[in-house]
Amino acid sequence: MENNKKGNGLVVFLIILVVLLATGLGLLLGGVIKNPFVKEEKCTKCNVETKTDKTEKKETRYYQFKTESEKEDAEGNNLPRYYEIELNADGTAKMGFLRVNDTNDKAGIYAEDDKYVIVALNNTNELCKETNPMIADVCSETMVFIKDNGVLKKQMSNDQLYHFEIDNVNDSQEYIQVKKSDLQTNLKN
């Protein structure tokens, strides 16, 4: 009987030893503890590159699309119709109109990357609510513009959001970037 007790104690001791070695090896290989046999060398001449913040500081930008209208001045010349967009640095957007029938100014937000600008706008008129749209203008509008060297191009496709390519140049609006002093709508104020 004494021999059986000594064998059980030895087995328990060996199991505990194996568990401790496996745990230590797991921590060593997992990088939790440092290897005591590897000497770390300090770099005296190291090339350390720090990442610089390359985010562009956005500025307020203005874009304008001009076309002919039905209205004439005193001499009989057609007066232009203006669609203007203000893209603010904080991600908000405004759209103003001059000589565009049944349309009110809009305000909302925008998001952009290097190729597209997506603008989501709501009508600023108090009558235009989700429960009671009583005006002829569209109460909300989402537009997708394609960036092209300072020009924002919008495909005229019956306000379909799935169309992102300009395949008919004659049926697109080209919003040209302008200065605030060149604006004609209420966005100038």
N, C-alpha and C positions, 0 to 999 in steps of 0.2 A: 503494500500500500504506500509506503514511503516513496518508492520509486515513481509511482503514478503522480504524486503531488509535485515532485521535482520536475517532471516532464511537462505538466500543465503550466507551471510558473515560467519555465523556459520558453514555451510556446507563446505565452502572453507577452513576455519581454521582447521576443523577436517580432511579434505583430506590432507592438508599440514602436519599436525601432524602425521597422519598415514604413509605417505610417508617417513618422516624423521625417524620415529621409525623403519620402515621396512629396510631402508638403513643402519641405525646404527646396527640393529640386523644382517643384512647380512654381514657387515664388521667385526663384532665381531665373528660370526660363521666361517667366511672365514679366520680368523687369520690375517686380515690386521691390526686390532687394538687390543691392549691387554685388557683383562677383568680387570676393575678397582677393582673388588671385590675379585680377586684371588691374594694371596700374593705368590711371587716367593721366594723359599729358595735357598740360595747359598750352593753348595756342598763343604764341607771342605775336605772330604776324598772321592774323586771320582776315580774310576778306568776308566781311559780314555785310550783306545787302539788306537794307530795311525796306519794307514796302512803303511806298509813298501813296498818299491818298490822291488818286487820280480822278476823283469825282469832279465833274465840271460844275462850276457855280452857275446855276441857271439865272438868266435875266428875263425880264418881261419882254415878250416879243409880240409884234403886231403883224398881221397878214391881211391883205386886201384883195378882193376879187371885184372887178369892175366890168359892167356890161351895159348895153343900151337899154333905155326904158322908153315907155310910151309918152312920158311927160316932156314938154318942150319949154324952152325959155321964151322971153319976149320976142326974140328974133326968129323963132321957129326952129332953133337947133335942139336936137334931142339931148336931154340931160342924162348923164350916166346913173346907173343903179349900182349901189355899193353893198357888198357883203364883207364885213370886217370881223376878224377874230383877234382877241387878246389872250395870250397864253402867259399867265403870271408865274413867277418863280416858285410860289407855294403850291402849285398844282391846280389852281383854279383857272377857269376860263370864262370868257364873256364873248358874246357875239352880238354885233349891232348891224342894223340895216338902214339904208336910206333909199327912198323911192321904190321899196319892195312892197307890193300890195298884200294886205291881210297878214302882216308879219310883225311880231313884237320882238324886242330884245330878249336874249336868253343868257342864262348864267349856269355854270356847272363846274365840272372837273375834267381833267385830261390826264392821259398817260402816254408816254412815248418811249421809243427805243431808237436805234440808229436808222431804222427804215420807215416806221409808221408813227403816226400820232392819232390816238383814239380820243375823241371828244364826246362827252355825254352832257347834254344841256337840257335845262328846263326853262319853260317860258316864265318871264318875270311878271306877267299880268296876274292880278289876284283872281280873275275869273277862271283862270286855267288851273283847275284842281282835278285830282283823280276822279272825284265823285261827280263833278259838274263842269266838263269842258264846254264852255259856251261861246268860244271864239273860233274863228276860221283857221287860225294858225295851229300848227302842230304843237301840242303841249310839251312834249319831250322829243328829243332828237339825239341820235347817236351817229356820229360821222367818223369815217376812217379816211385818213389822209396818207398819201405816200410822199415821203420826203424826196426831193430831187433838187439839190444845190440851192437851198434857200427858198424853194418853191414847194408849197403843199398842194398836191393834186388830189382832187376828189372825183371819183367816178360817179356820174349821174345815172343811177340805175334804180329809180323808184324806191329809194331809201332801203335797199336790200343790203343787209350787213354781211352776207356771205361773199360778196364780190370785192376782192382786194387787188385786182389788176386793172391797169388802165389799158383797155384794149381798143378804145375808140377815142382818139385825141379830140375829135370834134364834139364829143359828148362828155367832156370833163371840165371841171372848174379848176383853174390854176390860181391859187392864192399866193400872191407875191409878198415877200417880207418888206415892210415899210417902217418908217419912223413914226413916232406918235404924232408929230406935227403934220404928217401927210394924211392922217385919218379924217374922214368926212362925217362919220356917224357920232352918236352919243359917247362912244368910247374915247373920243378926244378929250372929254372933260374929266 
